[in-house]
Amino acid sequence: MHPAIALVTYKIVQYWRNERVFDALDDLEQSQWRPLESVRQRQWEKLKQLVRHAYDHVPHYRKMYDAAGFRPARLVTIEDLELIPPISKQVVRENARDLIAQDRRYKFSEDSTSGSSGPTTIIYTDRTALAYQHAAVFRAYRWMGLKVGERLIRFWGTQLDTKRRTKDSVKDLLLNRKTFSTHGLDRESLEMYYRELVRFNPASFYGFTSGIYEFAKFVKGNALPVDEVHLKAIIVTGEPLLSHQRQLIEEVFGCRVFNEYGCAEFGPVACECPKGALHIMAENVLVEVEAADDDASRERGNLIMTELNNFGMPMIRYRMGDVGVLADESCECGRGLPVLQEISGRMLDFVQTADGKKVHGMYFDYLPKYFIGEIHQFQIIQEDLQHITVRVVKDAGFNESTIARFEEKLRRALGNAVDLKYEIGDTPFREETGKHRLVVSRISEG
């Protein structure tokens, strides 16, 4: 599709959905150049309005704040944020209905968290918040020299059921993009992706760091020409970007790699600017650091976030499960947006099979939504090519058929040659970092 046609089509669809993305984009384009103090003031005004709304119209917040002795009127300075009890994924998961605003003025879109740092959680986002989340993406694209509607290849997971796959295919068409599935990066798939890359000639890649890195290794290892591919930028997300990965990807494709940090609950949280700073999308999200007791500097700690535009299902002081550091200095690019200096998020390992296939961790990232209420948590542990241990924490609806159906979906990607051993229990588990790694591979890359 020609980029101009894609842009017009997208505008029509967003207008029909009452998501004023381009109005929000105009707002964000102007606000990014305001001083940090002005950005903070805007966050503060939005926060006070959101907290008052949540207390008046959202049953769970009213009950929680009453129990804590908190009233919105006590929110006088930014330091008073600590008076507001944080919420967790478990709280959202167990109280989803009571977290929806009762004044019924909001249309929602439904999404689910991945389950990589805990059980899958259903999130409802109102159309205004969605518009600003999409606008934040497009603003970041402009930082990278990209235009809305230009061709894009997405290295992403593909849905496991026909309905969701069809929905994603429609999105791909409307957004002028192709999706390269990271579920199985075997040689046959990578060869097909290369042919499609040359044919489609996108302006950018977007997707999981390790998936794009594997593709770059394949292209370089096979001396495949990319002279006719004119990429402007590559955006990686979902996993930490390591220096050797950035170096190889930029070497192979001849363009800049930009880092993004985001999640289903908030959309894009921070994006890298041309000067290399990871700017927080501060008009949309307020980021706090809950300093760890053993951190003498009191700078590093758990990230707590508030979605400032979602009045349909407010997410106020939500513990992400990631660890980060906020920067004190402003960026030389001139934007007043605060900077996330460091982020320790998840890393999704591959699972390898004896026939040479590499199954990206995001395949398993899609499974929790099919077992909500049955499986509270799971983890894939691969010791060698023949043996995988599957740790499963039961939920209330766990039954005799759960494991059989779960294994059927595992076998779809892994095949039948690998031996699966299950460890089934009732107690949730975490890594020493406090995070839950969905996939743990102990096979070296070699």
N, C-alpha and C positions, 0 to 999 in steps of 0.2 A: 504494500500500500504506500502511496506517496505520502510523505510526512505532512503536507498541508491538508490532505484528505483525512488523515488520521487525527490531526488536531481538531478539525471541524467536527468530526464524528464524536470525539471525546467530549467536546464542549456541549454538544447536543444532549448526549447521554447524562452528563453531570447536571445540566440544567433541568432535564426531565426528572432526575432523582432529587432535585432540590438541594444539591450540594454545590454551593457557590465557590468552587475551587479557585477560579481566576480572580474573583473579588478578594478572596483570602490571599492569593499570591501577590496581588497589588499591595495589600496591607503589609505583608511580610517583606516585600522588596524595600519598602520605605523604612520599616521599623528596624531592620538590621543595622542601619547606619547611625542610629541614635546612640547616645552615650550609654554606657552600662548602667548608670544611675537611672536613666529613663526606662531602660528595659526592666530593671528591678522594680521600679514603681508600677509599671504595667502589670507585672506578675503579682505584686502585692494587692492591687485593686481587684484583679481577677480572683485571687485566692479568697479574699474576704467575701466576695459575692458568692463564690462556690460553696464555701463553708456554711454561710447563712442558708443558702438554698438546700444543702444536704440536710441540715438540721430541721428545716421546715417541711421537707417533702420526701425524705428518704428514711424509711423506718429503721433500718439497721444503724445508721449514723445517729439518729435521735436517741435510740436506746443506748448505744455505746457511749455517746457523749454525756448523757444523763448519768450513767453509771460511773463515769470518770469525774463527774462534777464540772464538766466543761460546758461553757456557753459561748456562742459566736462573739458576743460582746467582749469577751476576754481577749480576743485577738487584736491587740493594740500595736505591737511591734513584731518584727520578723522573729525575734527570739521566742515569742509566745507560741510559735509552731510546736515547740516541744510539749505544750499542754495537750496537743491533739494526739490521741492514741493512734499509732500506725496500724495498718491492716496488712494481711499476708495473702498469699494465693489460697491458702486453706480457708481463710475467712471469706474470700470472694467466692470460692467454690461451694462452700456450705451455706452461703446466705445470698445467692445470686438474686433471687426474687425480691428480697428485702432491700437490695442495693439499687433497685430501679426506682427512679423518681415516680411518685404517685400522682403528680398533677397532669400526667398523660398528654403533655404538649410536645412530646419528642418522638420522632421516627428513628428507629434503630437499625444498625447493621450488626450481624452476629459474627463473632470470630472466636477462635479458641487458641489458648496458649499451647505451646508445643509439648509440654510435659518433660522437657529436658532438665528443669530445675525443680521438679515436683510434679504432682498429678495435673492432668489437663484441666483447664479452667475456662468456662465460657464467659466471654466478654461482650457486652453490648455497648456500642458507641453511637452517639447521636450524629445526625448529618452535619451539623456545624463543626463538630470536632473532626469528623472525617474529612471535611473540606480543608481544614487547616493542616491536617496530617498529610494529605495529598499535596497541598500547596508547599509544605516544607520540603517534600521530596523534589518538586519541580524547582524550587529556589536553589536547592543544593545542586541540581543538574546544571543550572545556569552558572554556578561557580566553576563547573567543570567544562564549560563551553558547549553544553548539550541543550537541545531545544525539545520542547514537548512535541511528541509525534514522530520523532526520529526513530529509526529502526533500532531495536534493542534485543539482545539475546540474554535470556535469564537462565542461569545455572541454579536449578531449584528442584525440590521434590515434586513428584506428581501424585495426585490423589489416588486412592485405592479403589474408589467406587465410581461408577459411570456418571452419576449425577454431578458429583464434584468435579470430575475430569471435564465434563461438558461445560460446566460453568467457567472453569479456568481457561478452556479453549476459546470461549467467547471473549473473555477478558484479554487473552493474547491477541485476538483479532482486532479488538477495539483499540488496544494500546500499541498496535504495530510491533509486536514482539514475537519471538520464538522462545519456547522453553526447552532446554536441554536437561533431561532428567538426570539427577545425580544419584539416583537409586542404584544404578548398575553401570559403573564406568569401565566396562570391559573393552577390549580392543575393537570389536565390531561396532559398539556404540560410539566410541571415540572417532573411528573412521567416518561414520555417518555424520557425526557432529561437525567434523572438519569440512566435509563436502557441503553441508548446509551453511556453514559459516561463509565459505567462498561464494556460494550462490546468493545468500541473503545480504551479505556485505553490511553489517550493522554499524551504527555509530558508537555503540557502547556494549559492554557486558555488565551484567548485574547478578550477584549471587553469592553463594557460599564460597568462602576463601579456599577451602581445600578442593572443592570441585573445579574451580577455575585453575588452581595450581596444578591439579592432575592433568587437565587439558593442555596447559602450557608445557608440561613435561613431555606429554605425548607428541605435541607438535615439534618441539625441539629434538626429541629423541629420534624422530623419524625424518628430520630435515624437511618438513613440509613447508612450502612457500606461503607466506602471508602478505606478499607485496601488493596484491590487489585488494586487500582488506584494509579499510581506512577507519580504524578505530580512533575515536577522540579521547575516550576515557574508559576506565574499568573501575566499577564500584564493588567492593567486597563487603560482606556482612555476615552476621550469624556466628562467626568464629573469630578468634584473635588473628591478626595479620602479622606473621613473623617476617623478619627482615629478609631472610633468604627467599621467602615466597614472593614478597614484593619485587625483589631484584630480578628473579627469574621471569615473572609475569611481564614486567616492564621490558625486559630484554627481548622476549619472544614476540610480543605484540607491538612494541614500539610506541607505547603511550603511557600516560601517567595512571597509577593505581591510587584510588581514593578509598579511604576507610569510612564505614558507616556503623553506628551502633543503634539498634532499635529493637522493638519487641511488639508482639501483637496487642498488648495493652495500651501502648502509647504511640505506635507508629515509629517514625524516625526520631530518635532521641538526640543524637549528635552526628554531625557529618564533617568530614575533613575539607578544609578550604584550600585554595592554591598555595598558601603559605605553610600548610602542614598542621594547622591547629584543628582539633576536634571540637567544633562549635556546637553548643547545646541549642536546640530549637526552643529558645526560652519563651517565645510567645505562646507555645503549646504546652510546655512541661517545666515544672519547677523541680530541680534536682538538689537533694540534700545528701550529705555524707554523715552517716551515723558512726562516729569514730570508734574504733575498736579499743578496748581497755588496755591491750598490750602494745598499742602503737603510741610510742612516746611523743611523736610529733602531733598526734591527734588530727592528722590530715587524711589518712587512709581509713576507709571503713565501708560498711554496707551502704549501698545506694538506696535512698528513699525518694520516691517520685510522686508528683501530683499532676494529673492531666487537667489542665486549666480550662479546657473548652467543653469537656464532656459533662453536660448537666443531666443527660439521660440516665447514665449510670456512673455517678462520680467516683473517681479513683483518687482518694485523698490520702497522702502519706503511705504509699504502697511500697512495701519492701520487695525489691527486685530479686534479691538473691545473688547479685553481682557486687563486686568490690571495686571501688574507684577512688580517684583523687581529683579534686577540683583545683584548677590553676588560679593563682593570684594575679598573674600578669595578663594584660590584654594582648590581643594578637596584632601584629604589624599590618595585617590586611585592612585594618580600620573598622572592622565590624564591632559593634558593641555587644555582641552575643557572648556570654560566658563560655569558658573553655573547659572541657573535660580532659585533664592532663593524662590520666591513666585509667584504663578499664580492664579488669580481670574477669572476662566473661567465660562462657563455656567453650570447649573445643570438641567437635564431633569427630570421633575416630571413624575410620573405614573398617568394615568387616571384609576379609578376603576369603575366597574359596579356592579349592585345589585346582580348579580349571582356569585360574587367572583372573576371575571376575573380582572387582572391588565394589562393594555395596556401600554407598555413602551413608553416614550415620543418620541423615535426614529421612531415609526410608523408615527407620524405626521411630523417628520423631513424629511420623504421621499416625502411628498405630494407636496411641492412647485415646483419641477421640472415638474410636470404635468400641472401646471397653469402659466408657464412663460408668461408674457405679459398680463395676466388676473388678477391675484392676486399679489399685490405688497408685501403684508405682512399679516400674520394672527397670532392669538393667541387663544389657548384653555384654558378656565378658568372653573374649576370645583368647585362648591360650596358644592355640596352634591352628593349622588349616583344617584339622579334622574334628576339633572339639570346641564347643561353645557352651558356656553356662548361662542360663537365663534365670536371673533372680526376679521373683514376682512377689509383690506385697498385695494381699487380697483386700478387696473392698467389700462392702456389705452385700452386694449382689453377685459375688463370686459363686459359680455353680459348676456342676459336673462338665458342662460343655465349654466352659470358658477357655481352658488350656487347649483343647482340641481346635477351637476356632482361632485362637491366638497363634498356634503353631502353623495352621494352614496359611496364615498371612506371612509368617516368617519363612516358610518353605517356598512361598511364591518368589522370594528374592534369593534365598540361599540355596535352593535345590535340596536334594535328598542325600547327598554324599556326606554332609557334615552331621556329626552326632550332637544332638541337643539334650542337655541335662538341665532339669529344672530344680530350683531351690525355692520353695513356696513358704511364705511366712506371713505374719501379721504386723510386724514392726517396720516402719519406714527407716530407710538408711540414707546416709550422707557420706561424702568424701571428707577428708580432714579439713578441706577448705570451706566446708559448709555447703558446697554445691553438690548436686546429683548429676554425675556423668551418665548419660543415657547409654553410651557405648564405650567400652574399655577394650582396646586392642593391645595385646602384649607382643604382637608380631612386629619386629623392626622393619623399617622401610627398606633397608638394604641398599 
